[in-house]
Amino acid sequence: MATSIVMPALEMAQETGKIVSWLKKEGDTVSKGEILLEVETDKAVVEVEATADGVLAGVKSREGDVVPVGQTIAWLVSPGEQPPAEPLAAPPAARAAVGALREAQARQRAASTDDRPGRSAERQRDSAQPQENTAPTELGSNSPQISPKARRLAKEKGVDITKIVGRGPDGVITSEDVLKAAEAPAAATPVAAPSTLSAVARLMAERTTQSWTQVPHFFLVRDVDAGALIDLRETLGSKTVTHTDLLVALVARVLTKHPKLNATWDSGAIRLNSSINISVAMAVQDGVVGAVIPNADKTGITEIASQRKELTDRARNGRLRPGDVAGGTFTITNLGMYNVDAFNAIIAPPQAAILAVGRIADRVIALNGQPAVRPMMTLTLSGDHRVVDGAQAALFLNDLADALRTPGQWINGSG
């Protein structure tokens, strides 16, 4: 039986995907799990695996094609079998995404019919008036000949009519001449060509804008002593385990006591998630992606470190898979390696919170009534006030601070 290969959809309102390259060619025999092609989605460049054994056939989309999610791009068939003549109907979610894309394109086409401010209104006024009278107005001998309408338009646009060469009958300046003159300075001014955003950069811009304008953020800041965290990392092996790995393990375990912080905002309701999947923000060439470590509360520190390293390598090489960036329920973003003391992070919807981690630095603090120098770290929690309130978020930070005082007990040697 033929198996369709469709453009994959991730969780962040992806509408299309661009085929970067086919790693298999039509007629090749492939096994389930083999990489078939690379696709640039709204999140990253991902590898699409074969979902069944078979022969690659009926390739409908080529490298460079932009394809709606859910649309069939090829088939896996049995030896000697012909691919279906027509693709199977896309699932409802895919059809909805394609419909949304078409509506957006229609709105864009309508909005871009004429992108010059006020130009549409001018055309409507022009169409409602009789054909322009190009007879020159009565002027002095040194004044240019210009139609009455063109003179009014020049005054509105602030155009010097003495600098215009008329192209109407007998050299009369017309409204079209005025419009061209009004546009000429902008065209003559050197302007840097706009850069084309990659899919990752474009989505980051769209999603951060959407989150910042639609999600009611609040922020809580907590300074914590990182001495025990440093000691545990040295014990486990600083070349193998990073501070981020330890934070993933600790945050996931603390979240088991605070399900609201691990919840999502879903269509006007709070949805508690059964799994704790920590998304780790990773810098790539064109932006930031969130690679997910699933079930982090039940995963040992050694395995967390291994997964994080593998995800980092794939992210930097543009080889993330769809499953690598899907299903996150809480995000950690760490800029400590860039010597940032503290920062506020923007929540990644539909998640309810994100933890921003600053660098570890020696500071003078009061310890047992005496000044002491300790390695301190600033944590900033961003919360969605629709899902969690300040008191609940504060309790989470309190428990996380306690876990950082005794990290080994919380991780419990599970690695």
C-alpha positions in Angstrom: 0.0 0.0 0.0 1.3 3.4 -1.0 2.4 5.7 1.9 2.2 9.5 1.3 5.1 11.8 2.2 3.7 15.1 3.2 5.1 18.5 4.1 5.5 18.3 7.9 3.9 20.7 10.3 5.3 21.8 13.6 3.4 23.3 16.5 4.0 27.0 15.9 1.4 27.8 13.3 3.6 26.8 10.4 1.8 27.2 7.1 4.4 26.3 4.5 7.7 24.6 4.1 10.5 25.0 1.6 12.3 21.9 0.2 16.0 22.4 0.6 17.3 19.2 -0.9 16.3 15.6 -1.6 18.7 13.1 -0.1 17.0 10.2 -2.0 16.1 10.2 -5.6 13.0 8.8 -7.3 13.3 5.0 -7.6 15.6 4.6 -4.6 14.6 1.9 -2.1 14.4 3.3 1.4 13.9 1.9 4.9 11.7 3.3 7.6 13.7 5.9 9.5 16.0 6.9 6.7 16.4 10.6 5.9 14.5 11.4 2.7 14.9 15.2 2.4 15.6 18.4 4.1 12.9 21.0 4.6 13.2 24.6 5.8 10.2 25.2 8.0 9.2 28.2 10.1 11.4 26.9 12.9 14.6 25.5 11.3 16.0 23.3 8.6 14.7 19.8 9.5 15.3 16.3 8.2 12.2 14.4 7.1 12.4 10.6 7.7 10.7 7.8 5.9 7.7 6.6 7.8 7.7 3.2 6.1 9.7 0.9 3.9 9.3 1.2 0.2 10.4 2.8 -3.1 10.4 6.5 -3.5 8.0 7.4 -6.3 5.7 10.1 -7.6 7.9 13.0 -6.4 5.7 16.1 -6.9 7.9 18.9 -5.4 11.4 19.8 -6.2 14.2 21.6 -4.4 13.3 25.2 -3.8 9.5 24.6 -3.9 7.4 26.2 -1.2 4.7 23.7 -0.2 1.7 24.1 2.1 1.8 21.9 5.2 0.0 18.6 4.8 0.3 18.5 1.1 1.7 15.3 -0.5 5.1 15.8 -2.0 6.0 12.1 -2.9 5.0 8.5 -2.2 6.6 5.4 -0.8 5.3 2.4 -2.8 5.9 -1.3 -3.0 8.2 -2.6 -5.7 6.3 -2.5 -9.0 3.5 -0.5 -7.5 2.5 2.8 -9.1 1.9 5.9 -7.0 -1.7 7.1 -6.8 -2.7 9.5 -9.5 -4.1 12.0 -7.1 -2.8 12.8 -3.6 -5.0 11.9 -0.6 -7.0 14.7 0.9 -5.0 16.7 3.5 -6.0 16.3 7.1 -8.3 18.9 8.6 -5.5 20.7 10.4 -3.5 20.9 7.3 -6.5 22.2 5.3 -7.1 24.8 7.9 -3.4 25.9 7.7 -3.6 26.2 4.0 -6.9 28.1 4.2 -5.3 30.5 6.6 -2.3 31.0 4.3 -4.6 31.8 1.4 -6.6 34.3 3.4 -3.3 36.0 4.5 -2.1 36.1 0.9 -5.4 37.6 -0.2 -5.2 40.2 2.5 -1.6 41.0 1.5 -2.5 41.3 -2.2 -5.3 43.6 -1.3 -3.1 45.7 0.9 -0.3 45.9 -1.7 -2.4 46.8 -4.7 -0.8 50.2 -4.4 1.7 50.7 -1.6 2.2 54.4 -1.9 0.4 56.3 0.9 -2.5 58.3 -0.4 -2.0 57.0 -3.9 -5.2 54.9 -4.0 -7.3 57.9 -2.9 -5.7 60.1 -5.5 -6.6 57.5 -8.2 -10.2 57.4 -7.0 -10.4 61.2 -7.2 -8.8 61.2 -10.6 -11.3 58.6 -11.9 -14.2 60.6 -10.6 -13.1 63.8 -12.4 -13.2 64.5 -16.1 -10.0 64.1 -18.1 -7.4 66.5 -17.0 -7.5 69.9 -18.6 -3.9 70.5 -19.7 -4.5 74.1 -20.8 -1.9 76.2 -19.1 -2.9 78.7 -16.4 -2.3 82.5 -17.0 1.3 83.1 -15.6 4.1 85.5 -16.1 6.5 85.1 -19.0 9.1 83.4 -16.8 6.7 80.9 -15.1 6.3 77.3 -16.4 3.1 76.3 -18.1 1.1 74.0 -15.8 -2.4 72.7 -15.6 -4.6 73.9 -12.7 -4.9 70.3 -11.3 -1.1 69.8 -11.5 -0.6 73.2 -9.7 -2.9 72.1 -6.8 -1.1 68.7 -6.7 2.3 70.3 -6.7 1.3 72.5 -3.7 0.0 69.5 -1.8 3.2 67.5 -2.4 5.5 70.5 -1.9 7.1 70.1 -5.3 9.0 73.0 -7.0 7.3 73.4 -10.4 10.3 75.3 -11.7 12.3 72.1 -11.5 9.8 70.1 -13.6 10.0 69.4 -17.3 6.5 69.3 -18.7 5.6 66.4 -21.0 2.1 67.5 -21.9 1.0 69.2 -25.1 3.3 72.2 -25.8 5.4 71.3 -22.7 2.5 71.8 -20.2 3.2 70.3 -16.8 0.6 67.7 -16.0 -0.3 65.9 -12.7 1.7 62.9 -13.8 4.7 65.0 -14.2 4.2 66.3 -10.6 3.8 62.8 -9.2 7.0 61.6 -10.9 8.8 64.7 -9.5 7.4 64.0 -6.0 8.7 60.4 -6.1 12.1 61.2 -7.7 13.9 62.5 -4.5 13.1 59.3 -2.6 14.3 57.2 -5.5 17.5 59.3 -5.9 18.4 59.0 -2.2 20.7 56.0 -1.6 18.8 53.5 0.4 20.2 50.2 1.6 18.4 47.2 0.0 16.2 45.4 2.6 17.7 42.1 3.7 15.6 39.0 3.2 14.8 37.2 6.4 15.3 33.4 6.7 12.4 31.3 7.9 13.9 31.1 11.4 14.5 34.9 11.6 11.1 35.7 10.2 9.3 33.4 12.6 11.3 34.7 15.6 10.3 38.3 14.7 6.6 37.3 14.2 6.4 35.2 17.4 8.2 37.5 19.7 6.0 40.4 18.5 2.9 38.3 18.9 3.9 37.2 22.4 5.0 40.6 23.6 1.8 42.3 22.4 -0.7 39.6 23.3 0.7 37.8 26.4 0.4 39.7 29.7 4.0 39.3 30.9 5.2 39.7 34.5 8.7 39.3 35.8 10.2 38.0 39.0 14.0 38.3 39.8 15.9 36.1 42.3 19.6 36.1 43.1 20.8 32.6 44.1 24.1 31.2 45.4 25.6 29.0 42.7 28.4 27.5 44.8 26.7 24.1 45.2 25.9 24.0 41.4 29.6 24.6 40.6 30.7 21.9 43.0 28.2 19.4 41.5 29.4 20.1 38.0 33.0 19.6 39.0 32.1 16.3 40.6 30.2 15.1 37.5 32.8 16.3 35.1 32.8 19.9 33.8 33.8 18.8 30.3 30.7 16.6 30.1 28.0 18.4 32.1 27.2 22.1 31.8 25.4 24.5 34.1 22.5 24.5 31.6 22.3 20.7 31.9 22.1 20.9 35.6 19.5 23.6 35.4 17.4 21.6 33.0 17.4 18.7 35.5 16.6 20.9 38.5 13.9 23.0 36.9 12.2 19.9 35.6 12.1 18.3 39.0 10.9 21.5 40.7 8.1 21.8 38.1 6.6 18.6 39.3 5.5 20.6 42.4 4.2 23.5 40.3 2.1 22.3 37.4 0.8 25.8 36.6 4.3 26.8 35.5 4.3 23.8 33.2 0.9 24.6 31.7 -0.1 26.2 28.4 -2.7 28.7 27.4 -5.0 27.0 24.9 -8.0 28.8 23.3 -8.9 30.8 26.3 -8.3 28.0 28.8 -5.5 26.7 31.0 -4.3 23.2 29.9 -2.1 21.3 32.4 0.5 19.2 30.6 1.2 15.6 31.7 4.8 15.7 30.5 7.6 18.1 31.5 9.5 18.9 28.3 12.2 21.5 28.7 12.9 23.7 25.7 16.5 25.0 25.7 17.0 28.2 23.8 19.9 27.8 21.3 21.5 30.5 19.2 21.8 29.7 15.5 23.0 31.9 12.7 19.7 33.7 12.0 18.1 33.7 15.4 17.2 31.4 18.3 15.5 28.0 18.3 14.1 26.0 21.2 15.4 22.4 21.2 13.3 20.2 23.5 14.5 17.6 26.0 11.4 15.5 26.7 10.4 14.1 30.1 13.3 15.9 31.6 12.0 15.3 35.1 12.5 11.6 34.6 15.8 11.8 32.7 19.2 11.4 34.3 21.8 14.2 34.2 24.1 12.2 31.9 21.4 11.6 29.4 20.3 15.2 29.6 23.8 16.3 28.8 24.1 13.9 25.9 20.8 15.0 24.4 21.6 18.7 24.9 25.0 18.3 23.1 23.4 16.4 20.2 20.7 19.0 19.8 23.2 21.8 19.9 25.3 20.2 17.2 22.2 19.7 15.0 20.9 23.2 15.6 24.3 24.8 14.7 24.5 22.7 11.5 20.9 23.4 10.5 19.9 19.7 10.9 17.2 19.8 13.5 14.3 17.3 13.1 10.7 18.1 13.6 10.6 16.2 16.9 13.6 18.2 18.2 11.6 21.4 18.4 8.1 20.3 19.2 6.2 19.8 22.4 8.1 22.1 24.8 6.3 23.0 28.0 8.8 25.3 29.7 11.8 27.2 28.3 15.3 27.9 29.8 17.4 30.6 28.1 21.0 31.1 29.4 23.1 34.1 28.4 25.7 33.6 31.1 28.3 32.4 28.6 28.0 35.9 27.0 28.8 37.6 30.4 25.2 38.9 30.7 24.3 39.5 34.4 20.5 39.5 34.0 17.8 39.9 31.3 14.1 39.6 30.7 13.0 36.9 28.3 9.9 36.8 26.1 7.6 33.9 26.6 7.3 31.3 23.8 3.5 30.7 23.4 1.6 28.7 24.2 4.0 28.0 27.1 3.2 29.9 30.4 6.8 30.8 31.5 10.4 31.1 30.6 13.5 31.2 32.9 16.3 33.6 32.0 19.7 32.7 33.5 22.5 35.2 33.9 26.2 34.6 34.4 27.8 33.3 37.6 30.0 36.0 39.2 31.6 36.6 42.5 29.7 39.2 44.6 29.9 40.4 48.1 26.8 39.3 50.1 25.8 39.2 53.8 26.4 35.6 55.1 25.6 34.9 58.7 25.8 38.6 59.5 29.2 39.0 57.9 30.4 40.1 54.4 31.3 37.2 52.2 32.2 36.7 48.6 30.1 34.1 46.9 29.4 33.0 43.3 26.0 34.4 42.6 23.6 34.0 39.7 20.5 36.0 38.8 17.4 34.2 37.6 14.5 36.1 36.0 11.2 34.3 35.5 8.8 35.6 32.9 5.2 34.5 33.5 1.9 34.6 31.6 -0.5 36.2 34.0 -3.5 34.4 32.3 -2.1 31.1 33.5 -0.1 31.8 36.7 0.0 34.6 39.2 2.9 36.3 41.0 2.5 34.3 44.2 2.6 30.9 42.4 5.6 32.0 40.4 7.4 33.2 43.6 6.8 29.8 45.2 8.4 28.1 42.2 11.4 30.4 42.4 11.7 29.7 46.2 11.8 25.9 45.5 14.2 26.3 42.7 16.5 28.4 45.0 16.3 25.6 47.6 17.1 23.0 44.9 20.2 25.0 43.9 21.4 24.9 47.5 21.3 21.1 47.4 21.3 20.1 43.7 22.7 16.6 44.3 19.8 15.6 46.5 17.3 16.8 43.9 19.0 15.1 41.0 19.6 12.1 43.4 22.4 10.6 41.4 19.9 9.6 38.6 22.6 10.2 35.9 
